């Protein structure tokens, strides 16, 4: 990674040069390929990087071209330019032929397959070899979760996979020269690459992220801070001051931006008052789980169950959304700090793989990486959120050409509607001054719909911004913006479901047992086939102090351990249980 100032300057220079070339192209009516051949960059360090950059921009333009009228640069498939294994070279004809079989859905399913297939950890060559032929008996089973690929010829899938792999290598060759800490709208080139983040392989994105995390890690020079938890207080009543979250917040938040960047495996020692526990990792993990339980609960005034959950309707009924505050009033200082602390916990989870068991909506993860919140995002957690104004607009549109009483039609849809809205905290907010006394009519319904949408799309902006401030105090934002919302959620919260096979691969055995022991095999059968998801999470918390698993094998900072206990002759076996 180069110096941030140099990267910012390089990005600005490349932006200007790229814009100049685009302008020249439009004025001279020449192709991108002709521009590529015509342009010769003067600075000795940049020729290859800038040629790669032009190629990346061309590929992005083709990927986002819904009509598929644009062509790839011939240099992308030129043998002298090819940057993958010689056995995997692809021609221009190969690329164009495979392109006819792939739409956006098939592309993303192929990327998903490349992200999930274990052979990609070895090499692209191995992945290509493992793809089934059209005559393979279990072809449908192989593509069970990738249905769009089922009827595409194997050769075309291989070509497309090689194409995406090569594209990723090209992007990797230029990421160190661009400043990804720039906000959307500050760099055309950075924005271009963010546009196709879904086409970037997870393995590479997380490698870039890990490098940026290692650079900003702080070497430990003193003992771990001790955080005292009074679990008795926390379990009695709903006083927010006594919650495990607040106890951790009061003791950690002032220095969390430093503590959470330490290079220690654990970031504090959890001392449970009155329990005589020695923190060898279990109490620490359990304290994180308890903190998360408070975040997604009514014990804290920070989040509330989403409307779909409250009405038991629609999807994502288990999601918790930030409680909203009237936009014309400031958010109290302590609430700001607590939202920031939640952001710092998210950063800690990403850094240390101590995953958070929180269920937050996709709109929050989108907003953290500067993606715009959409109406669809809101409807994912509140299916009824826009039903009234949609109904109103449809009625008005259908009756515009009919000689009828528009006011009567409008009143039949929203007879009691005013220019105000009841927010999740139960308070009423006026969409315009005096809105409580202004009824919605045929003359002003368009303004009402506009203001209503504007409010709902920005409802959680301030709260999520505080969470992002906390997140950015613990880790650089640079490569986080190349993650999708789903990838960011997995990086912070691990896998949503307990992957028993993943856990089994990361289990070690001590004593007189091993993976082939009959009782061990029965154990895995019970856990994998007879436990439901809730029971699996409860089991994990009981034995390991956590309720989520890492995303992948390499993220296990400590292995799950099964150990045979040998009590002494004078000991009762039951007393050796926790």
Secondary structure, DSSP 8 states (H G I E B T S, - for coil): ---HHHHHHHHHHHHHHHHHHHHHHHHHT--HHHHHHH----STTTHHHHHHHHHHHHHHHHHT-TT------GGGG-TTT--S-GGG---HHHHHHHHTT--HHHHHHHHHHHHH-GGGGT-HHHHHHHS--TT-TTHHHHTTT-GGGTTS-HHHHHHHHHHHHHHHHHHHHHHTTS-TTS-TTS-HHHHHHHHTGGGS-HHHHHHHHHHHHHHT-B---S--EEEEE-HHHHHSS--GGGSHHHHHHHHHGGGHHHHTTBSSSSSEEEEETTS----SSHHHHHHHHHHHHHHTSTTSTTEEE-HHHHHT-SS-TT-EEE----TTS---HHHHHHHHHHHHHHHHHHHH-------B-HHHHHHHTT----HHHHHHH-TTTTHHHHHHHHHHHHHTTS-S-HHHHHHHH-TT-BSEEE-TTS-EEESSTTGGG-B--TTTHHHHHHHHHHHHHTTTHHHHHHHHHHHHHHS-SGGGGGS-HHHHHHHHH-BSS--HHHHHHTEEEESS--TTSHHHHHHHHIIIII--HHHHHHHHHHHHS-S-B-SSGGG-SS-EEEE-----TTS-GGGG--
